[in-house]
Amino acid sequence: MTITTKKNIAIATALLFHICGAIGILFSSHKDWFVHNTSLNLLLMAGLLVFTQPSLHKNFFFFLAISFSIGVLVEIIGVNTHILFGTYSYGNLMGIKVCDVPLLIGVQWFVTIYCCGAIMHYVNNWAEKKIIEQGEAEASTQKIKSISLIIDAALLATFFDYVLEPVAQKLGYWQWKENTVPLFNYTCWFFVSGLLLLILNKLSFNKFNPFAIHLFIIQLLFFIALRIYL
């Protein structure tokens, strides 16, 4: 099966699940059923990223494992000490918990960070080619490219969390003290994302997964729609 065919299957599947999910949550009498099946949807999206990955190099799976582990660890620190993110707690909609943190949140960290990293790899390469073609400047050094990629992708991941937060509270995935998301949460998101993106950038494997771009856009539009109409 070619990469293009895999991509098309994955995009169609992601669209189907997110459109049905949005309709089910916003307009059906079975809202609770759709909300309670969040884990199925998120696990499927992670599976589709693996399915469409151009080459299943060991470093790809290492990043999956390390982003999952760090994601769960920082959330455990955050929930139990409030040193990271702020004062919040998870509900019971996301499945099995360890130290009051659902393991599924590690999957969300992997999906979000990998998608943001893939997007910025495409953007940076495109921008550099345009600069060279127009003869405006020489290609950026590898160090500058890496710093730019990490910062830009971390900002994109933080923006995604900004869109997601009000929806997550309304649906009961987690709850903030006094129902207010602190600015500190986004600061922590930026730095934790930056750490994971640094690891992603250091690992050598094919990061040009076109489905990752589509998945990020689909998820972002899904949460924007819920944020507006929920």
RODO-322263 format. One record per residue: x, y, z of N, C-alpha, C in turn; residue in one letter. Coordinates in steps of 0.2 Angstrom, whole numbers, padded with zeros to 4 digits, always signed. Last residue first. Layout:
% residues N
XYZXYZXYZA;...
This chain:
% residues 230
-0103+0124+0109-0105+0120+0115-0108+0124+0121L;-0099+0133+0099-0106+0131+0099-0108+0126+0105Y;-0085+0136+0101-0090+0141+0099-0097+0139+0100I;-0079+0124+0104-0078+0130+0109-0083+0135+0107R;-0082+0115+0094-0085+0114+0101-0084+0120+0105L;-0075+0122+0084-0082+0121+0083-0085+0120+0090A;-0062+0120+0089-0064+0127+0088-0072+0127+0088I;-0061+0106+0089-0061+0109+0095-0063+0117+0095F;-0061+0104+0075-0066+0100+0079-0066+0104+0086F;-0050+0111+0071-0056+0113+0069-0062+0110+0073L;-0040+0103+0077-0040+0110+0079-0047+0113+0077L;-0041+0091+0070-0043+0091+0078-0044+0099+0080Q;-0038+0095+0057-0045+0092+0059-0046+0092+0066I;-0025+0099+0059-0030+0104+0056-0037+0101+0058I;-0019+0087+0063-0019+0093+0067-0024+0098+0065F;-0021+0079+0052-0024+0077+0058-0024+0084+0063L;-0014+0086+0042-0021+0085+0041-0024+0084+0048H;-0001+0084+0047-0003+0090+0046-0011+0090+0045I;+0000+0070+0047+0001+0073+0053-0002+0081+0053A;+0000+0066+0034-0006+0065+0038-0006+0069+0044F;+0013+0068+0030+0008+0073+0028+0002+0072+0032P;+0028+0067+0038+0021+0063+0038+0016+0068+0036N;+0043+0068+0040+0038+0071+0035+0032+0067+0033F;+0052+0063+0047+0047+0067+0051+0042+0070+0046K;+0062+0049+0048+0058+0053+0043+0052+0056+0047N;+0075+0052+0061+0070+0047+0057+0066+0052+0052F;+0085+0055+0074+0085+0054+0066+0080+0049+0064S;+0082+0067+0086+0081+0060+0084+0081+0059+0076L;+0082+0080+0088+0088+0077+0089+0088+0070+0086K;+0068+0083+0087+0073+0086+0082+0080+0083+0082N;+0063+0077+0099+0061+0075+0092+0066+0077+0087L;+0069+0085+0109+0071+0077+0108+0069+0075+0101I;+0063+0097+0106+0070+0096+0106+0073+0089+0105L;+0050+0093+0109+0052+0095+0102+0060+0095+0101L;+0051+0092+0122+0049+0086+0118+0051+0087+0111L;+0054+0105+0126+0058+0100+0128+0057+0094+0123L;+0043+0112+0121+0049+0114+0118+0054+0108+0120G;+0033+0107+0129+0032+0106+0122+0039+0107+0119S;+0037+0113+0141+0037+0106+0140+0037+0104+0133V;+0036+0127+0137+0042+0124+0139+0042+0116+0139F;+0022+0128+0134+0027+0130+0130+0034+0127+0131F;+0016+0123+0146+0014+0120+0140+0020+0121+0135W;+0020+0133+0155+0022+0126+0156+0021+0122+0149C;+0012+0144+0149+0019+0144+0150+0023+0137+0151T;-0001+0139+0151+0002+0140+0144+0010+0141+0144Y;-0001+0139+0165-0003+0133+0162+0001+0134+0155N;+0000+0153+0168+0005+0148+0170+0005+0142+0166F;-0012+0158+0166-0007+0159+0161-0001+0155+0162L;-0025+0146+0171-0020+0151+0173-0015+0152+0167P;-0042+0145+0168-0036+0142+0166-0030+0148+0167V;-0054+0143+0180-0050+0148+0177-0044+0145+0175T;-0063+0137+0189-0064+0136+0182-0060+0141+0178N;-0058+0136+0202-0062+0142+0200-0063+0142+0193E;-0046+0125+0195-0048+0128+0201-0052+0135+0199K;-0051+0115+0181-0047+0120+0184-0050+0123+0191W;-0053+0098+0176-0056+0104+0179-0051+0109+0183Q;-0056+0087+0162-0052+0090+0168-0055+0096+0171W;-0067+0083+0155-0061+0079+0155-0056+0081+0161Y;-0079+0089+0154-0078+0086+0160-0071+0081+0160G;-0083+0098+0145-0085+0091+0144-0083+0087+0150L;-0078+0110+0149-0086+0109+0148-0088+0102+0148K;-0065+0107+0149-0068+0109+0155-0076+0108+0155Q;-0062+0106+0135-0061+0100+0140-0064+0101+0147A;-0065+0119+0131-0069+0113+0129-0069+0107+0134V;-0055+0127+0136-0062+0128+0138-0067+0122+0136P;-0043+0120+0130-0045+0120+0137-0052+0122+0139E;-0041+0121+0116-0044+0115+0119-0047+0116+0126L;-0035+0133+0113-0041+0131+0110-0045+0126+0114V;-0023+0131+0121-0027+0136+0122-0034+0135+0119Y;-0017+0120+0114-0020+0119+0121-0025+0125+0123D;-0014+0126+0102-0019+0121+0102-0022+0120+0109F;-0004+0135+0107-0010+0138+0104-0016+0132+0104F;+0006+0126+0110+0002+0130+0116-0004+0133+0113T;+0009+0121+0098+0006+0116+0102+0003+0120+0108A;+0014+0133+0092+0008+0130+0089+0005+0125+0094L;+0025+0135+0101+0020+0140+0101+0014+0137+0098L;+0033+0124+0097+0030+0124+0104+0025+0129+0104A;+0035+0127+0084+0031+0121+0085+0028+0121+0092A;+0044+0138+0086+0038+0139+0082+0033+0133+0083D;+0054+0132+0093+0050+0138+0096+0044+0138+0092I;+0059+0122+0084+0057+0121+0091+0052+0126+0094I;+0063+0129+0073+0058+0124+0073+0055+0123+0079L;+0072+0138+0077+0066+0141+0074+0061+0135+0075S;+0082+0129+0081+0079+0133+0086+0073+0136+0084I;+0085+0123+0069+0083+0119+0074+0079+0123+0079S;+0090+0134+0061+0084+0130+0059+0081+0126+0065K;+0101+0137+0068+0096+0142+0068+0089+0138+0066I;+0109+0125+0066+0107+0127+0073+0101+0132+0073K;+0111+0125+0052+0107+0120+0055+0104+0122+0062Q;+0109+0141+0045+0113+0136+0048+0108+0131+0051T;+0099+0144+0030+0101+0145+0037+0105+0140+0040S;+0106+0148+0014+0102+0144+0018+0104+0145+0026A;+0108+0166+0010+0110+0159+0010+0106+0155+0015E;+0096+0176+0002+0101+0174+0007+0103+0167+0007A;+0089+0178-0010+0089+0183-0005+0094+0182+0001E;+0086+0170-0020+0093+0172-0020+0093+0178-0014G;+0075+0163-0022+0074+0170-0023+0081+0173-0023Q;+0079+0150-0018+0077+0151-0025+0077+0158-0027E;+0082+0152-0004+0087+0151-0009+0085+0152-0016I;+0069+0155+0000+0074+0160+0001+0080+0159-0003I;+0062+0143-0003+0060+0149-0006+0065+0155-0005K;+0069+0134+0006+0069+0133-0002+0067+0139-0005K;+0065+0139+0018+0072+0139+0016+0073+0138+0009E;+0051+0136+0018+0054+0143+0018+0061+0144+0016A;+0051+0122+0017+0048+0126+0012+0051+0133+0012W;+0057+0119+0029+0060+0117+0023+0057+0121+0017N;+0048+0125+0038+0055+0127+0038+0058+0125+0032N;+0036+0117+0035+0036+0125+0034+0043+0127+0034V;+0040+0104+0038+0037+0106+0032+0038+0113+0030Y;+0042+0106+0052+0048+0103+0047+0046+0105+0040H;+0030+0110+0057+0036+0115+0056+0042+0112+0052M;+0023+0098+0056+0021+0104+0052+0026+0109+0051I;+0030+0089+0065+0029+0088+0057+0028+0094+0053A;+0027+0096+0077+0034+0095+0074+0034+0094+0067G;+0013+0094+0078+0016+0101+0077+0023+0101+0075C;+0013+0080+0078+0009+0084+0073+0012+0091+0072C;+0020+0078+0090+0022+0075+0084+0019+0079+0078Y;+0012+0084+0100+0019+0086+0098+0021+0084+0092I;-0001+0078+0099+0000+0085+0098+0007+0087+0096T;+0003+0064+0101-0001+0066+0095+0000+0073+0094V;+0009+0065+0114+0013+0062+0108+0009+0065+0102F;-0001+0070+0122+0005+0073+0121+0009+0071+0115W;-0011+0059+0121-0012+0066+0118-0006+0070+0117Q;-0004+0049+0127-0006+0048+0120-0007+0055+0117V;-0005+0054+0140+0002+0054+0137+0001+0053+0129G;-0018+0053+0143-0015+0060+0142-0008+0060+0139I;-0021+0040+0146-0022+0043+0139-0019+0050+0138L;-0018+0038+0159-0013+0037+0154-0014+0039+0147L;-0024+0051+0170-0026+0046+0165-0020+0045+0160P;-0019+0053+0186-0018+0056+0179-0019+0050+0174V;-0018+0049+0199-0023+0053+0197-0023+0056+0190D;-0008+0039+0198-0007+0045+0202-0012+0050+0200C;-0015+0034+0183-0009+0033+0188-0008+0039+0191V;-0031+0028+0177-0026+0033+0180-0021+0030+0183K;-0040+0023+0162-0036+0021+0168-0031+0027+0170I;-0052+0036+0156-0049+0029+0157-0044+0028+0163G;-0057+0048+0155-0051+0047+0150-0048+0040+0152M;-0067+0052+0163-0069+0051+0157-0063+0048+0152L;-0066+0057+0176-0066+0050+0175-0067+0048+0168N;-0055+0072+0178-0062+0068+0179-0061+0061+0177G;-0041+0079+0185-0044+0075+0180-0051+0072+0182Y;-0038+0096+0191-0039+0088+0192-0042+0085+0186S;-0027+0109+0196-0032+0106+0192-0032+0099+0193Y;-0017+0123+0197-0021+0119+0201-0027+0116+0197T;-0003+0122+0186-0008+0126+0190-0012+0121+0194G;+0009+0119+0178+0002+0120+0175-0002+0124+0179F;+0018+0112+0192+0017+0113+0184+0010+0115+0183L;+0015+0112+0205+0021+0115+0203+0021+0117+0195I;+0005+0104+0210+0003+0111+0207+0009+0115+0205H;+0006+0091+0214+0010+0096+0217+0008+0103+0215T;-0003+0083+0206-0001+0081+0213+0003+0087+0217N;-0003+0088+0193-0010+0087+0197-0008+0086+0205V;+0010+0090+0190+0006+0095+0190+0000+0094+0194G;+0016+0077+0191+0019+0082+0195+0014+0088+0195I;+0007+0071+0181+0007+0069+0188+0010+0074+0193I;+0011+0078+0170+0005+0079+0172+0004+0076+0179E;+0024+0074+0168+0023+0081+0170+0016+0082+0173V;+0022+0060+0166+0026+0062+0171+0024+0070+0173L;+0015+0060+0153+0012+0058+0159+0015+0060+0166V;+0025+0066+0145+0018+0069+0146+0015+0067+0152G;+0035+0057+0147+0036+0063+0149+0030+0067+0150I;+0029+0046+0140+0031+0045+0147+0032+0052+0150S;+0026+0050+0127+0021+0048+0132+0023+0048+0139F;+0039+0054+0123+0034+0059+0124+0028+0057+0128S;+0045+0041+0123+0047+0046+0128+0042+0052+0128I;+0037+0033+0114+0038+0031+0121+0040+0037+0126A;+0039+0041+0102+0032+0039+0105+0032+0038+0112L;+0053+0040+0101+0050+0047+0103+0043+0046+0105F;+0054+0026+0099+0057+0029+0105+0054+0036+0106F;+0048+0026+0086+0044+0023+0092+0048+0025+0099F;+0057+0033+0079+0050+0035+0079+0047+0032+0085F;+0068+0025+0081+0068+0031+0084+0061+0034+0084N;+0066+0014+0073+0066+0013+0080+0065+0020+0084K;+0055+0018+0059+0061+0018+0062+0061+0017+0070H;+0045+0016+0048+0044+0014+0055+0051+0013+0058L;+0042+0029+0037+0047+0023+0039+0046+0022+0046S;+0030+0037+0036+0034+0034+0030+0039+0028+0032P;+0015+0033+0045+0022+0035+0046+0026+0032+0040Q;+0003+0029+0045+0005+0033+0040+0012+0035+0040T;+0002+0021+0057+0000+0018+0051+0003+0022+0045F;+0004+0031+0067+0009+0026+0066+0008+0022+0059V;-0007+0039+0065-0001+0042+0064+0005+0037+0063L;-0017+0030+0068-0016+0032+0061-0010+0035+0060L;-0015+0028+0082-0014+0023+0078-0013+0025+0070G;-0019+0041+0086-0012+0039+0087-0010+0033+0082A;-0033+0039+0082-0029+0045+0079-0021+0043+0080M;-0036+0029+0091-0037+0028+0084-0032+0033+0080L;-0035+0036+0103-0031+0030+0102-0031+0028+0095L;-0045+0045+0102-0038+0047+0103-0033+0042+0101L;-0057+0037+0101-0055+0042+0096-0048+0044+0096N;-0056+0030+0113-0056+0027+0107-0054+0031+0101L;-0058+0041+0122-0052+0037+0122-0051+0033+0116S;-0070+0046+0120-0065+0050+0118-0058+0046+0118T;-0082+0041+0124-0078+0037+0119-0072+0041+0117N;-0089+0050+0132-0086+0044+0135-0082+0040+0130H;-0094+0058+0122-0089+0060+0126-0086+0055+0130V;-0104+0049+0116-0098+0052+0112-0093+0054+0116F;-0113+0047+0127-0109+0042+0124-0103+0044+0120W;-0117+0060+0129-0113+0057+0134-0109+0051+0131D;-0125+0063+0118-0119+0067+0119-0115+0063+0124K;-0137+0059+0112-0132+0054+0114-0125+0057+0116H;-0145+0067+0105-0147+0066+0112-0142+0061+0116S;-0135+0079+0096-0138+0072+0097-0140+0072+0104S;-0127+0090+0094-0134+0090+0091-0138+0084+0093F;-0114+0090+0099-0118+0096+0099-0125+0095+0097L;-0110+0076+0099-0109+0080+0105-0114+0087+0105I;-0112+0072+0086-0115+0069+0091-0115+0073+0098G;-0105+0081+0078-0112+0081+0077-0115+0078+0084I;-0092+0078+0083-0095+0085+0083-0102+0085+0083A;-0091+0065+0079-0091+0066+0086-0094+0073+0087G;-0092+0065+0065-0098+0062+0069-0097+0064+0076C;-0081+0072+0063-0087+0075+0061-0093+0072+0065I;-0071+0063+0068-0072+0070+0071-0078+0073+0069H;-0073+0052+0060-0074+0051+0067-0075+0058+0070F;-0071+0057+0047-0077+0053+0049-0078+0053+0056L;-0058+0062+0048-0063+0066+0046-0070+0063+0048L;-0051+0050+0050-0050+0055+0055-0056+0060+0054A;-0054+0043+0038-0056+0040+0044-0056+0046+0050T;-0048+0051+0028-0055+0050+0028-0058+0047+0035A;-0035+0051+0032-0038+0057+0032-0046+0056+0032I;-0032+0037+0030-0031+0040+0037-0035+0047+0037A;-0034+0036+0016-0038+0032+0021-0038+0035+0028I;-0024+0045+0012-0031+0046+0010-0035+0042+0015N;-0012+0038+0017-0014+0045+0019-0021+0046+0018K;-0012+0026+0010-0012+0026+0017-0015+0033+0020K;-0010+0032-0003-0016+0028-0001-0017+0028+0006T;+0003+0037-0001-0003+0042-0003-0009+0038-0001T;+0011+0026+0001+0010+0031+0007+0004+0036+0005I;+0003+0011-0005+0007+0017-0005+0006+0022+0000T;+0004-0006+0000+0000+0000+0000+0004+0006+0000M;
